[in-house]
Amino acid sequence: MARVPRIASLEFYQDNANLKWIILAVSVVISVSSIYYTNVLVDQLKERERNQVRLFARALEYTSNDATSNILFITEEIIYKNNSIPTMLVNEEGKILNYTNVKIDPAWTAERKESELKDVLEEMKAAFPAIPIVLRDPTTGEEFGHQLVYYKNSFLLTQLIAYPYIQLSVIAIFAFISYLAFNYSKEAEQNRVWVGLTKETAHQLGTPLSSLMAWMEVLRDDPQFRGKGIVEELEKDINKLRMVTERFSSIGSTPVLKEENVHQLINNVVSYLQPRLSNKINFEVYALSESILAMVHAPLFEWVIENLCKNGVDAMGSSGTIAIKILRGSERKVIIDISDTGKGMPKSLIPNVFKPGFTTKKRGWGLGLALAKRIIETYHQGKIFVKHSEENQGTTFRIVLQSA
């Protein structure tokens, strides 16, 4: 129901979209940089811890093979200084001989301690290759066996590995909350603009409408206008203006929904539009029943139907058909399809048709469909969407309402 040749959209929305992409790109760069820098630090600390474990293993090897060395210095300054890196000393048969910095509760049973130590050993085997210790006879120097030292990352290094992801998660949660708050404040501001605009429009229409009603009464009493249908048509237009004023007054307040005959309301709109459009524009209304009821606010609902029909007329130009189908759906729904035989639109434009400021017409503010969406989805708790559109084939809008 929109003409394809030109697309005009409010610059604010274009700039806003570009700003979102810029913010996203900067966020990605910051995230990647943070993870990269942290990984560099992690690699350096990993190498440092491995060197410490190598030194720890050499000290064990040295004390095992040389009984004349300064055992006290080695054990105090090297072996016992390791108070952060979890290590295990294992013999050739895989039996755990000793372990350090592994959390074991003294209250555990022997079976549970053994099971826990085996689980930790498997983690260490999966984490890093073992560092071998060669056992030699202190007098002859002959090799008679070997042991293995296994280890895994210290708690500090584990925290450092997880830190950037925790940091990014916190930032993402904060950004998400900020985004919701920004959208809520922007939506609230837009709502105030909508309400202010419509209330002021209704107020401005009030004075000339009262004057027109007075002039109509004057013309009704004039003999030369009797029987010519002029006053009657003028009265229809004044009633239409009164309804428009009521529609604008309803925006911003909570409209009262009533059980209404949808077929009759749509026929009211068609009856008003038909004589005011080209005789080459044909309206067709189909309904399985003329007594389909829905919970609607009649003035606002008729406004939506009128808006969609006018969009269809604009898309068709001087001739074409507007087909309106009224159906009963499942779960007590009423479905209304409004189709035209106009130029249609490409699929890439469909997601934008309800955005404020979007229009494909040479003239217009692009607010009609945005208002229609607000009326149907906010006030009537229904749905409105483009069911189908194809270039040079026409467009179909679907409205889903709650039945009475």
Backbone hydrogen bonds, N-H to C=O, Kabsch-Sander energy under -0.5 kcal/mol:
donor,donor_aa,acceptor,acceptor_aa,energy
6,R,360,T,-0.7
8,A,6,R,-0.5
8,A,359,T,-3.0
13,Y,10,L,-0.8
14,Q,10,L,-1.2
15,D,11,E,-3.0
16,N,12,F,-2.6
17,A,13,Y,-2.1
18,N,14,Q,-2.3
19,L,15,D,-2.6
20,K,16,N,-1.9
21,W,17,A,-1.8
22,I,18,N,-2.2
23,I,19,L,-2.7
24,L,20,K,-2.4
25,A,21,W,-2.5
26,V,22,I,-2.6
27,S,23,I,-2.5
28,V,24,L,-2.3
29,V,25,A,-2.2
30,I,26,V,-2.5
31,S,27,S,-2.5
32,V,28,V,-2.9
33,S,29,V,-2.5
34,S,30,I,-2.5
35,I,31,S,-2.5
36,Y,32,V,-2.6
37,Y,33,S,-2.7
38,T,34,S,-2.2
39,N,35,I,-2.3
40,V,36,Y,-1.9
41,L,37,Y,-2.1
42,V,38,T,-2.7
43,D,39,N,-2.5
44,Q,40,V,-2.0
45,L,41,L,-2.6
46,K,42,V,-2.7
47,E,43,D,-2.1
48,R,44,Q,-2.1
49,E,45,L,-2.8
50,R,46,K,-2.4
51,N,47,E,-2.1
52,Q,48,R,-2.0
53,V,49,E,-2.5
54,R,50,R,-2.6
55,L,51,N,-2.5
56,F,52,Q,-2.5
57,A,53,V,-2.8
58,R,54,R,-2.8
59,A,55,L,-2.3
60,L,56,F,-2.0
61,E,57,A,-2.7
62,Y,58,R,-2.8
63,T,59,A,-2.6
64,S,60,L,-1.9
65,N,61,E,-1.6
66,D,62,Y,-1.8
69,S,66,D,-0.9
71,I,69,S,-1.9
74,I,70,N,-1.9
75,T,71,I,-2.9
76,E,72,L,-2.4
77,E,73,F,-2.7
78,I,74,I,-1.9
79,I,74,I,-2.0
80,Y,75,T,-3.0
82,N,78,I,-0.6
82,N,79,I,-1.1
83,N,81,K,-1.4
87,T,100,T,-1.9
88,M,150,Y,-2.3
89,L,98,N,-3.1
90,V,88,M,-0.5
90,V,148,L,-2.9
91,N,95,K,-2.2
94,G,91,N,-1.7
97,L,89,L,-3.3
97,L,95,K,-0.6
98,N,89,L,-1.4
100,T,87,T,-2.2
103,K,101,N,-0.5
104,I,102,V,-0.7
108,W,105,D,-2.0
113,K,109,T,-2.5
114,E,110,A,-2.5
115,S,111,E,-2.2
116,E,112,R,-2.7
117,L,113,K,-2.6
118,K,114,E,-2.0
119,D,115,S,-2.0
120,V,116,E,-2.3
121,L,117,L,-2.4
122,E,118,K,-2.1
123,E,119,D,-1.8
124,M,120,V,-2.3
125,K,121,L,-2.6
126,A,122,E,-2.0
127,A,123,E,-1.4
128,F,124,M,-2.3
131,I,149,V,-2.4
133,I,147,Q,-3.2
135,L,133,I,-0.5
135,L,145,G,-2.9
137,D,142,E,-2.5
141,G,137,D,-2.7
144,F,135,L,-2.3
145,G,135,L,-1.1
147,Q,133,I,-2.6
148,L,90,V,-3.0
149,V,131,I,-2.3
150,Y,88,M,-2.6
150,Y,148,L,-0.6
152,K,86,P,-1.5
155,F,84,S,-0.6
158,T,154,S,-2.4
159,Q,155,F,-2.3
160,L,156,L,-2.1
161,I,157,L,-2.1
162,A,158,T,-1.9
163,Y,159,Q,-1.6
166,I,162,A,-2.3
167,Q,163,Y,-3.1
168,L,164,P,-2.7
169,S,165,Y,-2.1
170,V,166,I,-2.5
171,I,167,Q,-2.6
172,A,168,L,-2.8
173,I,169,S,-2.6
174,F,170,V,-2.6
175,A,171,I,-3.0
176,F,172,A,-2.5
177,I,173,I,-2.5
178,S,174,F,-2.7
179,Y,175,A,-2.7
180,L,176,F,-2.5
181,A,177,I,-2.5
182,F,178,S,-2.9
183,N,179,Y,-2.8
184,Y,180,L,-2.6
185,S,181,A,-2.6
186,K,182,F,-2.7
187,E,183,N,-2.9
188,A,184,Y,-2.6
189,E,185,S,-2.3
190,Q,186,K,-2.6
191,N,187,E,-2.6
192,R,188,A,-2.1
193,V,189,E,-2.1
194,W,190,Q,-3.0
195,V,191,N,-2.9
196,G,192,R,-2.8
197,L,193,V,-2.8
198,T,194,W,-2.6
199,K,195,V,-2.7
200,E,196,G,-2.1
201,T,197,L,-2.2
202,A,198,T,-2.6
203,H,199,K,-2.2
204,Q,200,E,-2.6
205,L,201,T,-2.1
206,G,202,A,-1.1
207,T,203,H,-0.7
209,L,205,L,-1.8
210,S,206,G,-2.0
211,S,207,T,-1.9
212,L,208,P,-2.5
213,M,209,L,-2.1
214,A,210,S,-1.7
215,W,211,S,-2.4
216,M,212,L,-2.2
217,E,213,M,-1.6
218,V,214,A,-1.6
219,L,215,W,-2.5
220,R,216,M,-2.3
221,D,217,E,-1.3
222,D,218,V,-0.5
222,D,219,L,-0.8
225,F,222,D,-1.6
226,R,223,P,-1.1
228,K,225,F,-1.2
231,V,225,F,-0.5
233,E,229,G,-2.0
234,L,230,I,-2.5
235,E,231,V,-2.5
236,K,232,E,-1.8
237,D,233,E,-2.0
238,I,234,L,-2.3
239,N,235,E,-2.6
240,K,236,K,-2.1
241,L,237,D,-2.5
242,R,238,I,-2.4
243,M,239,N,-2.2
244,V,240,K,-2.6
245,T,241,L,-2.4
246,E,242,R,-2.0
247,R,243,M,-2.4
248,F,244,V,-2.5
249,S,245,T,-2.1
250,S,246,E,-1.4
251,I,247,R,-1.0
251,I,248,F,-0.5
253,S,250,S,-1.4
257,L,255,P,-0.6
258,K,296,V,-3.0
260,E,258,K,-0.7
260,E,294,A,-2.7
262,V,260,E,-0.9
262,V,292,I,-2.1
263,H,292,I,-0.6
265,L,261,N,-2.1
266,I,262,V,-2.5
267,N,263,H,-2.1
268,N,264,Q,-2.0
269,V,265,L,-1.7
270,V,266,I,-2.5
271,S,267,N,-2.8
272,Y,268,N,-1.5
273,L,269,V,-2.5
274,Q,270,V,-2.8
276,R,273,L,-1.4
277,L,274,Q,-1.3
281,I,278,S,-2.0
282,N,280,K,-0.6
282,N,320,G,-2.6
284,E,322,I,-2.8
286,Y,284,E,-0.5
286,Y,324,I,-3.5
288,L,326,I,-1.1
292,I,289,S,-0.6
293,L,291,S,-0.5
294,A,260,E,-2.1
295,M,402,Q,-2.2
296,V,258,K,-2.5
296,V,294,A,-0.9
298,A,296,V,-0.7
301,F,297,H,-2.8
302,E,298,A,-2.8
303,W,299,P,-1.5
304,V,300,L,-1.9
305,I,301,F,-2.2
306,E,302,E,-2.8
307,N,303,W,-2.5
308,L,304,V,-2.5
309,C,305,I,-2.4
310,K,306,E,-2.5
311,N,307,N,-2.2
312,G,308,L,-2.0
313,V,309,C,-2.3
314,D,310,K,-2.6
315,A,311,N,-2.0
316,M,312,G,-1.8
317,G,313,V,-2.1
318,S,316,M,-0.5
319,S,316,M,-0.7
320,G,280,K,-1.9
322,I,282,N,-3.1
323,A,321,T,-0.6
323,A,339,S,-2.2
324,I,284,E,-3.4
324,I,322,I,-0.5
325,K,323,A,-0.5
325,K,337,D,-2.6
326,I,286,Y,-2.6
327,L,325,K,-0.5
327,L,335,I,-3.3
329,G,327,L,-0.5
329,G,333,K,-3.2
333,K,329,G,-0.7
334,V,401,L,-2.6
335,I,327,L,-2.7
336,I,399,I,-2.7
337,D,325,K,-2.3
338,I,397,F,-2.7
339,S,323,A,-3.0
339,S,337,D,-0.6
340,D,395,T,-1.9
341,T,321,T,-0.5
343,K,315,A,-0.8
349,L,346,P,-1.6
350,I,346,P,-0.7
350,I,347,K,-0.6
352,N,349,L,-1.7
353,V,349,L,-0.6
353,V,350,I,-1.2
355,K,352,N,-1.8
357,G,366,G,-1.8
358,F,355,K,-2.0
358,F,366,G,-0.7
359,T,8,A,-1.8
359,T,357,G,-0.5
371,L,367,L,-2.5
372,A,368,G,-2.2
373,K,369,L,-2.5
374,R,370,A,-2.0
375,I,371,L,-2.8
376,I,372,A,-2.5
377,E,373,K,-2.7
378,T,373,K,-0.5
378,T,374,R,-1.9
379,Y,374,R,-1.3
380,H,375,I,-1.2
382,G,376,I,-2.7
383,K,400,V,-2.0
385,F,398,R,-1.9
387,K,385,F,-0.8
387,K,396,T,-1.9
388,H,396,T,-1.6
390,E,394,G,-2.0
392,N,343,K,-3.3
393,Q,390,E,-2.4
394,G,390,E,-1.3
396,T,388,H,-3.2
397,F,338,I,-2.5
398,R,385,F,-2.9
399,I,336,I,-2.6
400,V,383,K,-2.8
401,L,334,V,-2.8
403,S,332,R,-3.0
404,A,293,L,-0.9
